[in-house]
Structures are given as C-alpha cells and as structure tokens.
Amino acid sequence: MPQHSDGPDGARGDLRAVITDWGGVLTSPIRDSVDAWLAADLIDPDAYRTVMRAWVTQAYRGGADNPIHQLERGEGDPSDFERALAAQLARTDGAPVQATGLLDRMFAGTLPVPEMYDLMRTVRKAGFRTCLLSNSWGRVDYPRDIFPELFDAWVISAEVGMRKPEERIFRHAAGLLGLPPEQCVFIDDIEANIDAATALGMVGVRHREPLSTAARLATLLGLPFS
C-alpha cells in the first residue's frame, strides 16, 4: 500500500482520483423516481418492496444470481428483467402490470444534480482524475455528451460484464485511471458498495446530499470547496 501523509487539515497527500457512482449521486435519489413511477402506474408499493427487498438482498449479500445480477452485468435482454418484475407486481386497480417499457417508466423522474456536476469539474480542475462507476439497469439514458467534461474514464456495468460490489469492477475502474485502488476516493449512496471499495483500500465517501459530500472531499483532497 502506498505511503501517505495526512496534512493538518486531514488532507490525504496520496490521493490522486475520485471514482463516483451515478444514480443517486449525480442524479436525484433513485427512490424518488421509483415512488413517482409506483404512483403513476398504480403499482402496489408493498408488492414492489417485497420482491425488490428479496432481490436486492441476494444481489448485495451473496447467494445465487438473480435478475438484478443479470441486468447489471448486461446478461440477456433487459426485457427479461421487465417481464420478471412485472410478473411479481400488482396494480391497485387489479389490472395487469405492463412489462414493456417498465424500466424507462421507473427512472423517468430521475433528475441531474448540478451541484455534483460542478463538484466533479472542480475536482478535475484541481488536477485529480475522475471516473464514473455505475451499475446500469438496462437501457439507462446516460447523458454521455457531458461525460468527457466530467470524467477521465467511465465504467458502465452492463458494458463491461461486471457489477458493484464485485472486486474486479473496482480494480477495473482504478486501472483505467492508471492508479492503485489506495489512491482513489470512491463515492456511492449504497453502503455495500462503499464497504467493497474500502476493503480494496479505497477511501469511501457515503453520499447523502451534495453539501456533505463536497465537504468530505474538501477535507480529503485539501481543496477549498465553498
């Protein structure tokens, strides 16, 4: 592991890069978009949470592969996931849940967070490298035109056949930056992903809202964020 010196303000002198999640970090909370979709499509929220709780628990705590693993790794057609999820859901009016376009509707309410875009620009201007590391849920409409302005590299799980919290995807992202994991900060809103990154030596920052994340980076990188 590289040696580092902590400055008097807590800055880590060995850090060279910031790797960040997308959904829920550079976008509005995913839960807000999902709640809007549940209401618009008259989906029984209890039915949704029951199936997703089981799938997410398997996805992040081990066990056999399930539809989330397959979707995030880009295995098969996203339509398979839509049909599998729709079959487990119920509408409050008794009508069948429409599978076609389910993922598009689920994430339709997701909004960009300009403060986080600005934070990535600030980090890059200060000389640190940046990378996007996102678990993709099917046909996610990333604003790829802005990626070169915000990131030196980007990793979309379905495009590389790996997913967080697998160790190999973190190593892949760091490798694209030409750095060991120990010289990278990792930002995510999911604790299991933070735990996986820190187990490799990355410095984890659990994202809750832009101001606290910016303040934490300011301390770690020794930057005068306002």
Buried (B, 14 or more C-beta within 10 A) or exposed (E): EEEEEEEEEEBBEBBBBBBBBBBBBBBBBBEBBBBBBBEEBEBBEEBBEEBBEEBBEBBBEEEEEBBBBBBBBBBEEBBBBBBBBBEBBBBEEEEEBEBEEBBBBBBEBBEEBEEBBBBBEBBBEEEBBBBBBBBBBBEBEBEEEEEEEBBBBBBBBBEBEBBBBBBEBBBBBBBBBEBBBBBBBBBBBBEBBBBBBBEBBBBBBBBEEBEEBBEBBBBBBBBEBE
